[in-house]
Amino acid sequence: MLTTHPSLAPDGAPFTVLTLTNAQGMRISLMDWGATWLSCEVPMGDGQMRETLLGCHSPQDYLRQTAYLGATVGRYANRIAFSQLTQRSHTIKLVPNQGEHQLHGGANGPDRRRWAIVARDEQSVTFSLRSPDGDNGFPGNLAVKVTYTLTNEGRVEIRYVADVDRLCPVNFTNHAYFNLDDNSTDCLDHRLFINAESFLPVDREGIPNAALTPVSIGGMDFRQPKRVGQDLLSDDGQRCVGGYDHAYLLSEHCRDGQSPAATLWSSDERVMMNVYTSKPALQFYSGNFLAGTPSRDGGEYGRFAGLALESEFLPDSPNHPEWPQPDCWLTPGDTYHSMTAYQFTVLK
């Protein structure tokens, strides 16, 4: 279903909202502004629907929130240190938007633009966007498409395809925040598993400041499921960024999109979400600075109201070719492909 919202986006045209529904009655809503994932309602089998995604009350609220709720972010998701790219001894200056660093592609990135709807049916929609040469400092003209599909098995698949006409790093992701308890409390009592042996330490600005480190250091280990709040703020690496806001390098066997990279359980154990991805890393963000973000009920979210599991290359990867992951630089003539899926299961 496609609806036009009466309020206007910054380009002067109405927001367009689409709703996808599967055979079991699960519903997800999406918006063309930012190719944004707005809502994810899971049928609980007792006639009730459970909202599993943080979101705003109206499209206009998305314009004033700064948490990237459900947005498509790129050209390069996460942080690039000192807003510069280094490739073959050549330095490219980007436009900073977080102090002297660049975050999620810059201040006016794809999350702040209207995407064209190029294909849709009851269970799938494809958005497209063109980003010109020099956009937020990135080299080359880029064309990108993102397709959201809701399967009858309760799986939300997000697939990206992109190409460029100049060498450029490309790293798109969705910045959804999950709360499997119907947003009724914070996410600290959710249980989480992350299939990763190492993570990247960061400084207080979120910039990697050390080599990949075993997850056994501090409170970073989620190889066995545990409460998100169990070891929260238990080490200096977390305290400097207010909680978890770290990239985990996924175990190689789960980078094919077939084995779960992460699993999340609601605090009442009724909903489980498996995360599958073709990307080499997940950024786990525990919603440390969500306080004051416009909420779905017209109020405001609090700290730790939801958590993000962003599939990606490691942050600042263009400047770290030594890291053990595929090359994040896209060459003209090659095509960028990325897949992430969120599988929702009602347990009881």
URMOGI-V349056 format. One record per run of one state. SS is the DSSP state (H for helix, E for strand, L for the rest). FROM is the first residue (numbers start at 0). TO is the last residue. If there is no record, write none. Layout:
ss from to
SS FROM TO
SS FROM TO
This chain:
ss from to
L 0 0
E 1 7
L 8 12
E 13 20
L 21 25
E 26 30
L 31 31
E 32 32
L 33 34
E 35 42
L 43 47
E 48 50
L 51 51
E 52 52
L 53 57
H 58 63
L 64 70
E 71 72
L 73 74
E 75 75
L 76 77
E 78 79
H 80 82
E 83 86
L 87 88
E 89 92
L 93 96
E 97 97
L 98 99
E 100 102
L 103 108
H 109 111
L 112 112
E 113 113
L 114 114
E 115 120
L 121 122
E 123 130
L 131 133
H 134 136
L 137 140
E 141 149
L 150 153
E 154 163
L 164 166
E 167 168
L 169 169
E 170 170
L 171 171
E 172 173
L 174 176
E 177 177
L 178 189
E 190 193
L 194 194
E 195 201
L 202 206
E 207 213
L 214 224
E 225 226
L 227 234
H 235 238
L 239 243
E 244 249
L 250 250
H 251 253
L 254 260
E 261 264
L 265 269
E 270 276
L 277 279
E 280 284
L 285 292
E 293 293
L 294 298
E 299 299
L 300 305
E 306 311
L 312 315
H 316 318
L 319 327
E 328 329
L 330 334
E 335 345
L 346 347
